């Protein structure tokens, strides 16, 4: 079971009900507790905006140089390659993953794409 909280003055502060539920599950058992910083992952809203607005606009730009339109996954592959770079793997170079980006990194990634789109004459509405 995962339990989140905040450390203040050397003490773990959690929601009391969450802690109680967690501890009841392990009553009478020895446990190991791992503590790690919480990673700020992108919101569902930011992810939805990327896939429903940014990727289709980029796909439109990219399709103008091809006879066949690209799928959303293909557009994402091109965007990640161009704006995040590539990683060396056993299979060769692959685009860096957007899954490992925290909130700020994902926002910066999207902003780079939006600047590129603006340079191509595409308006991207502000996220609200």
C-alpha positions in Angstrom: 0.0 0.0 0.0 1.3 3.5 -0.8 0.9 6.3 1.6 1.8 9.8 0.9 2.5 12.7 3.2 4.8 15.6 3.9 7.9 15.8 6.1 7.8 18.8 8.5 10.3 19.3 11.3 11.5 15.7 10.9 8.0 14.3 11.2 5.9 12.6 8.6 2.5 14.3 8.3 -0.2 12.2 6.6 -4.0 12.2 6.5 -5.0 10.4 9.7 -7.6 8.2 8.1 -5.1 7.0 5.4 -2.6 6.1 8.1 -5.1 4.2 10.1 -6.3 2.2 7.1 -2.7 1.4 6.2 -1.7 0.3 9.6 -4.8 -1.9 10.1 -3.9 -3.9 7.0 -0.5 -4.8 8.5 -1.5 -5.2 12.1 0.7 -7.8 13.8 3.1 -8.0 10.9 6.6 -6.7 10.5 6.9 -4.2 7.7 9.6 -2.3 5.7 8.9 1.3 5.0 10.5 3.0 2.0 10.5 6.8 1.9 11.1 8.6 -1.4 10.4 12.1 -2.6 7.1 12.4 -4.5 7.5 13.0 -8.2 5.3 15.7 -9.6 3.7 14.0 -12.6 1.8 15.8 -15.3 -1.9 16.2 -14.8 -4.5 14.4 -16.8 -5.5 17.8 -18.1 -2.0 18.5 -19.4 -1.8 15.0 -21.0 -5.2 15.4 -22.6 -4.2 18.8 -24.0 -1.0 17.3 -25.5 -2.8 14.4 -27.2 -6.0 16.3 -28.3 -4.5 19.6 -29.3 -0.7 19.7 -29.7 -0.2 16.3 -31.4 -3.0 16.8 -34.0 -1.7 20.3 -34.9 1.8 18.9 -35.2 0.5 16.1 -37.3 -1.1 18.6 -39.6 2.3 20.4 -40.0 4.1 17.1 -40.6 1.5 15.7 -43.0 2.1 18.6 -45.4 5.6 17.2 -46.2 4.2 13.7 -46.8 1.5 12.1 -49.0 0.3 9.9 -46.1 -0.9 11.4 -42.8 0.9 10.2 -39.6 -0.9 8.5 -36.7 -0.9 10.2 -33.4 1.7 7.7 -32.1 3.9 8.5 -35.1 3.6 12.3 -34.5 4.4 11.8 -30.8 7.5 9.8 -31.8 8.7 12.6 -34.1 8.0 15.3 -31.5 9.8 13.4 -28.7 12.8 12.7 -31.0 13.0 16.4 -32.1 12.3 18.1 -28.8 13.6 15.7 -26.2 16.3 13.9 -28.1 17.1 10.2 -28.3 18.5 7.6 -26.0 20.9 4.8 -27.0 19.3 1.3 -26.4 20.1 -2.2 -27.5 17.9 -1.6 -30.5 19.7 1.7 -31.4 18.5 5.2 -30.9 14.9 5.7 -29.6 13.2 8.9 -28.6 13.4 9.9 -25.0 10.3 9.0 -23.1 7.8 11.7 -22.0 6.6 9.4 -19.3 9.6 10.2 -17.1 9.0 14.0 -17.3 7.8 15.8 -14.2 5.3 18.6 -14.4 7.8 21.4 -15.2 9.7 19.3 -17.7 6.5 18.3 -19.6 5.4 21.9 -19.6 8.7 23.0 -21.1 8.5 20.2 -23.7 5.0 21.3 -24.8 6.1 25.0 -24.9 9.0 24.1 -27.3 6.5 22.4 -29.6 4.1 25.3 -29.3 6.9 27.8 -30.3 7.7 25.5 -33.3 4.0 25.4 -34.3 3.7 29.2 -34.0 6.7 29.5 -36.4 4.6 27.4 -38.8 1.7 29.7 -38.5 -0.4 27.5 -36.1 -2.0 29.2 -33.1 -2.1 27.1 -29.9 -4.5 28.4 -27.3 -3.2 28.9 -23.8 -3.9 26.1 -21.3 -6.3 27.3 -18.8 
